[in-house]
Amino acid sequence: MKLALVLVAAAALAVQDVPRFSSDVPLVMVDVQVLRRDTGRILEFLGPKDFELYDNGSRREISIFDFEAIPLDIVFLIYGRDGWGLIKDVRNFHEGLHLAVETLSPADRAAVLRTDSESKIAVPLCFDRRKIRRALDYEEPYPTGYGHLYQAISVATTLFSKLREPARRRVIVAITDDIEHGSRITIDRLITDLLESNITLNAVIVVLAKRRMESPMGDSLRLAVEATGGESIPGDLFRERFQELTRRIRMRYLLGFYASSSINREYRTLEVRLSDEAKNRYPNAVIRARRGYYAQPVEK
């Protein structure tokens, strides 16, 4: 317990010293989750020396390191082609959403989106828990979208601040039937939008029995979730599973490094590894982190 307190205290001090972005030395932040493959338990007590970070194949020094203490900006996207009228236990569904709100700290901000329209946002990013709860308690059938899942997530990315805030973690949690049909953007374009905005996408796939019989469930969000270092869970036992997911979102490492400047906008790969010593201690560890980022041209 004392060790945990020391780590969190040190992390808080590190956050206070996070440098601002500059045009000549861009700071890139990478959200990282580390867990045991066999149990799914989060590995909490790793330090900066336990990680190796590679930018386009070149090793980078980890200049910023934190765990768990970073404030969270989270967008709850509740989007499905047929609404949620077929969910068997609506009460369990709402309780799971409320538990997620309860996990938020006073420094966290949240938003609610139930549409693929930028003009119909339920609640923009805010600190007001009552507004968030009211929006999640919406009693009408949950969104009656038309399968434009990629568009809905793209709209969710616009709810975050345009300013780069390296000391805040950005997350979208999409609670969806995972059906995509007819969006104006492709999965590649969506992944680019998420990576450029430094957003981690997590998905809760709610499988509706009637829809499963009528047509196969899609695998629409898997690539975007994997590319951004998020995770996807089934919607069964929503109350318990969703609480676990929201807890794991907070229990992630934040690694920052100074990237080389770029003349042109370009995509660069990212890879996060455990050091040899850490791998010896945790041979079955699994790392989730975004797989790349877009370097922006140097401002003159």
C-alpha positions in Angstrom: 0.0 0.0 0.0 2.8 2.4 0.9 4.5 1.7 -2.4 1.3 2.5 -4.3 0.9 5.8 -2.5 4.5 6.7 -3.3 4.0 5.9 -7.0 0.8 7.9 -7.2 2.4 10.8 -5.4 5.4 10.8 -7.7 3.0 10.6 -10.7 1.1 13.6 -9.5 4.3 15.6 -9.4 5.3 14.4 -12.8 2.0 15.6 -14.2 2.5 19.1 -12.8 5.8 19.3 -14.8 4.4 18.1 -18.1 5.9 20.4 -20.7 3.7 22.3 -23.2 3.7 21.2 -26.8 6.2 23.2 -28.9 6.5 23.4 -32.6 10.1 22.2 -32.8 10.0 19.4 -30.2 6.6 17.6 -30.2 5.6 15.6 -27.1 3.8 12.4 -27.9 1.8 10.7 -25.2 1.0 6.9 -25.3 -1.7 5.3 -23.2 -0.6 1.8 -22.2 -2.4 -1.1 -20.4 -0.5 -4.1 -19.1 -2.2 -7.2 -17.8 -1.6 -10.9 -17.2 -2.7 -13.1 -20.0 -4.0 -15.9 -17.8 -6.0 -13.9 -15.2 -6.6 -10.5 -17.0 -5.3 -8.8 -13.8 -3.7 -5.4 -14.3 0.0 -5.1 -13.5 0.1 -2.0 -11.4 3.7 -1.6 -10.1 5.8 -1.1 -13.2 8.2 1.8 -13.5 9.6 3.7 -16.5 12.6 1.3 -16.7 10.2 -1.6 -17.2 9.2 -0.2 -20.6 10.8 0.3 -24.0 9.2 2.6 -26.6 9.9 2.5 -30.3 8.9 5.3 -32.7 9.1 4.1 -36.4 11.5 1.4 -35.1 13.8 3.8 -33.2 14.1 3.5 -29.5 12.9 6.7 -27.7 13.7 7.8 -24.2 10.6 7.9 -21.9 10.5 11.5 -20.6 7.0 11.4 -19.0 5.7 8.6 -16.9 2.5 8.2 -15.0 0.0 5.6 -13.8 -3.7 6.0 -12.9 -3.6 9.6 -11.6 -4.2 11.3 -15.0 -7.6 13.0 -15.3 -10.0 11.4 -17.7 -12.1 12.8 -20.6 -14.6 10.2 -21.5 -17.4 10.1 -24.1 -20.2 7.5 -23.6 -21.5 6.7 -27.0 -24.7 4.6 -26.9 -25.5 3.7 -30.4 -27.4 0.9 -32.1 -29.3 0.4 -35.3 -32.5 -0.9 -33.6 -32.3 0.9 -30.3 -32.2 -1.1 -27.0 -35.8 -2.2 -26.9 -34.7 -5.8 -26.9 -32.4 -5.6 -23.9 -33.8 -8.1 -21.4 -32.8 -6.3 -18.2 -33.0 -2.5 -18.7 -32.6 -1.9 -15.0 -29.3 -3.8 -15.0 -28.2 -1.8 -18.0 -28.9 1.6 -16.3 -27.2 0.5 -13.1 -24.1 -0.4 -15.0 -24.0 3.1 -16.6 -24.5 4.7 -13.2 -21.6 2.7 -11.7 -19.4 4.0 -14.5 -20.3 7.6 -13.6 -19.6 6.9 -10.0 -16.0 5.8 -10.9 -15.3 9.3 -12.2 -13.1 11.6 -10.1 -13.8 15.3 -9.6 -11.1 16.1 -12.1 -12.7 14.0 -14.8 -15.0 15.2 -17.6 -17.7 13.2 -19.4 -20.0 13.5 -22.4 -23.0 11.5 -23.7 -23.7 10.9 -27.4 -26.6 8.8 -28.8 -26.5 9.8 -32.4 -24.4 10.2 -35.5 -25.3 13.9 -35.8 -23.1 16.7 -34.6 -26.2 18.8 -34.0 -27.9 16.4 -31.5 -25.3 15.8 -28.8 -27.0 14.9 -25.6 -24.3 16.4 -23.2 -21.0 18.0 -24.3 -17.9 17.3 -22.3 -18.5 18.7 -18.7 -17.8 18.1 -15.0 -21.6 18.0 -14.2 -22.4 14.4 -13.0 -26.1 15.2 -12.8 -26.3 16.1 -16.4 -24.4 12.9 -17.4 -26.7 10.7 -15.2 -29.9 12.3 -16.7 -28.6 11.8 -20.2 -27.8 8.1 -19.5 -31.3 7.7 -17.9 -33.0 8.6 -21.2 -36.2 6.6 -21.1 -37.1 6.7 -24.8 -35.8 3.7 -26.8 -32.1 4.1 -27.0 -30.8 5.5 -30.3 -32.6 4.6 -33.4 -29.6 5.1 -35.7 -29.3 3.6 -39.1 -26.1 1.6 -38.7 -23.8 4.6 -39.2 -21.6 3.4 -36.5 -18.3 4.8 -37.9 -20.0 8.2 -38.3 -21.2 8.2 -34.7 -17.7 7.5 -33.4 -16.3 10.2 -35.7 -18.8 12.6 -34.1 -17.7 11.5 -30.7 -14.1 12.5 -31.5 -15.2 16.1 -32.1 -16.5 16.4 -28.5 -12.9 16.5 -27.1 -11.0 19.8 -26.8 -9.2 20.9 -29.9 -6.3 21.9 -27.7 -3.7 19.2 -27.0 -3.8 18.4 -23.3 -1.1 15.8 -22.5 -2.1 15.7 -18.9 -5.6 14.3 -19.7 -6.5 10.9 -21.0 -9.0 10.7 -23.9 -11.4 7.7 -24.1 -14.5 6.8 -26.1 -16.6 4.0 -24.7 -19.0 2.8 -27.4 -21.9 0.7 -26.2 -23.2 -0.7 -29.4 -24.6 -3.7 -31.4 -21.5 -3.3 -33.6 -23.5 -3.0 -36.8 -22.1 -0.7 -39.4 -24.0 0.0 -42.6 -23.6 3.0 -44.9 -21.4 5.4 -43.0 -19.8 8.2 -45.1 -16.4 7.3 -43.7 -14.3 4.1 -43.9 -12.7 2.2 -41.0 -9.3 3.5 -42.1 -10.5 7.1 -42.0 -12.0 6.5 -38.5 -8.7 5.0 -37.2 -6.8 8.0 -38.6 -9.3 10.4 -36.8 -8.8 8.5 -33.5 -5.0 8.4 -33.7 -4.7 12.1 -34.7 -6.9 13.0 -31.7 -5.0 10.6 -29.3 -8.2 8.8 -28.4 -8.5 5.2 -27.1 -11.6 3.4 -28.3 -13.2 0.8 -26.1 -16.3 -1.1 -27.2 -19.0 -2.9 -25.3 -20.8 -5.2 -27.8 -24.5 -5.7 -26.9 -25.8 -8.7 -28.7 -29.6 -8.5 -29.3 -31.1 -12.0 -29.7 -33.5 -10.9 -32.5 -30.8 -9.2 -34.5 -28.5 -12.2 -34.2 -31.2 -14.4 -35.8 -32.0 -11.9 -38.6 -28.4 -11.2 -39.7 -24.9 -12.1 -38.5 -23.3 -9.7 -36.0 -20.5 -7.7 -37.5 -16.9 -7.3 -36.5 -17.1 -3.6 -37.2 -15.0 -2.0 -34.4 -12.3 -4.6 -33.8 -9.6 -2.9 -36.0 -10.2 0.5 -34.5 -10.2 -0.8 -30.9 -6.9 -2.7 -31.5 -5.2 0.2 -33.4 -5.9 2.6 -30.5 -4.9 0.2 -27.7 -8.4 -0.2 -26.3 -10.4 -3.3 -25.5 -13.7 -4.9 -26.4 -16.0 -6.8 -24.1 -19.3 -8.6 -24.6 -22.4 -7.0 -23.2 -23.5 -10.0 -21.3 -23.7 -9.3 -17.5 -23.5 -5.7 -18.5 -23.5 -4.3 -14.9 -20.5 -6.4 -13.7 -18.5 -6.3 -17.0 -19.0 -2.6 -17.5 -17.8 -1.7 -14.0 -14.6 -3.8 -14.7 -14.0 -2.0 -18.0 -14.3 1.5 -16.5 -11.9 0.5 -13.7 -9.4 -0.8 -16.2 -9.6 2.4 -18.3 -8.2 4.4 -15.4 -5.5 1.8 -14.5 -3.3 2.5 -17.4 0.2 3.9 -17.8 0.9 7.1 -19.7 4.3 7.3 -21.4 5.5 10.5 -23.1 8.5 10.9 -25.4 9.8 13.8 -27.6 9.5 12.9 -31.2 11.8 14.1 -34.0 10.3 17.0 -35.9 8.6 16.4 -39.3 8.5 18.5 -42.4 5.4 16.9 -43.7 2.4 15.3 -42.0 3.2 11.6 -41.8 2.1 8.4 -40.1 4.7 6.8 -37.7 4.4 3.4 -36.0 4.5 3.0 -32.3 5.5 -0.1 -30.3 5.6 -0.5 -26.6 7.6 -3.4 -25.1 8.5 -4.6 -21.7 12.2 -4.6 -20.9 14.0 -7.9 -20.7 14.0 -7.7 -16.9 10.2 -7.0 -16.7 9.5 -9.8 -19.2 11.4 -12.2 -16.9 9.2 -11.1 -14.0 6.0 -11.2 -16.1 6.5 -13.7 -18.9 2.8 -13.8 -19.8 2.1 -10.1 -19.8 0.0 -8.5 -22.5 0.4 -4.9 -23.6 -2.3 -2.8 -25.2 -1.2 0.5 -26.7 -2.0 2.5 -29.9 0.0 1.3 -32.9 0.9 4.7 -34.3 0.4 8.4 -34.5 0.5 11.2 -37.1 3.4 13.6 -36.9 2.5 17.1 -37.8 4.6 19.5 -39.9 6.9 21.9 -38.0 5.3 25.3 -37.6 7.4 28.1 -38.9 
